[in-house]
Amino acid sequence: MKIFVAGATGAIGRPLVEQLLKKGYDVVVLTRSPEKAQTLAAQGVEVVVANVFELALLTMPFTAFSQK
């Protein structure tokens, strides 16, 4: 199962992603900062970079996620 996590580089999101990975889920994360997500990407997480204040950019990850 694929799980989408917004805020994956934050205080709650990062431990959540680690637990999901341990349980064998495929994880897609939304982040504003690709630099902060490098560690997650190295663990096999799919990283989507977008800003929640830019609506056009924000809809792209959800569209791509729902088609998989």
Secondary structure as UniProt FT lines:
FT   STRAND          2..6
FT   TURN            7..9
FT   TURN            11..12
FT   HELIX           13..22
FT   TURN            23..24
FT   STRAND          26..31
FT   TURN            34..37
FT   HELIX           38..42
FT   TURN            43..44
FT   STRAND          46..49
FT   TURN            52..53
FT   HELIX           55..66
//
